[in-house]
Amino acid sequence: MAPLSLLSVSAVVVRTLGQWSAAAAVRYSCIAPTLKHFSTTVGGRPKRPLSAYMQYVKVQQPVVVRENPDIKVVDIVRKIAQQWRTLTPEQKRPFEEASSAAKEQYKLDMQKYQAQLTPAQTAAIAEERRQKMAKRKAIRKKRELNTLGKPKRPRTAFNIFMAEHFEEARGTTMQGKLKSLLEDWKGLNTSQQKVYVQLAEDDKIRYRNEMKAWEEHMIELGREDLIRRREKRQKKLAVTKGGKKKTRVKVLKAKAPAKKTAPKKTAPKKSTARATEKETESKPKK
């Protein structure tokens, strides 16, 4: 689908927003550059199209910044969102049309982009996408646990020592400070390290107690999925171990009769052969 021209977009804006000022119509005619073609050359993946709201944000953000030079970024977003909510459906229509045109162009560009990929490139892109999704999922999970107040893990003896002496550590960079702290830790004798080891053991006790209370609270909230991972793993391990043992017993039962019957079949043959030899020797020659 061909992109809308600057004149056509400005005409639509002027026609639908007649009650607005001429300056506003000129501002909203700037949405035409957002409908450019996405190039699929050089193997670049096309960018996702902007929604109608993001089309409006892209146009309105420089206007708000120009009118309010000292405004914060959060206030800019808040002000634009408030303006978008006050628009009528007729006023939103140009941005919705621009967004739908960008979506159609995105589909065409994606078809061209996928057609030029090799199987190896397709597999690499799929793996990269899987890793990104897993990373996002882990980040969301961590944020959720922090929001629910999950206790922090216990610190090690060295972590406690590092937290106490980090400011006075030698070195100007983070890596230099950590290196000097590690050297100082190794230079401590056993009695000096024992103090931090005991603090680490106390922190483990703190973690167990807090986790117990937190898990009870999660059960009350109906979030048992956050506390039964260890039990599920133990059950899976028990099932897999039991299954392996059963298969081994079956294999042994199947092999046992074969070993016992093999010598029984061969033994009579040898004895009969020897008996026939003796009989032939004992017979008198004519």
Secondary structure by P-SEA (a helix, b strand, c coil): cccccaaaaaaaaaaaaccccaaaaaaacccccccccccccccccccccccaaaaaaaacaaaaaaacccccaaaaaaaaaaaaaacccccaaaaaaaaaaaaaaaaaaaaaaaaaccaaaaaaaaaaaaaaaaaaaaaaaaaaaaaaccccccccaaaaaaaacccccccccaaaaaaaaaaaaaaccaaaaaaaaaaaaaaaaaaaaaaaaaaaaaaaaccccccaaaaaaaaaaaaaaaaaaaaaaaaaaaaaaaaaaaaaaaaaaaaaaaaaaaaaaacccc
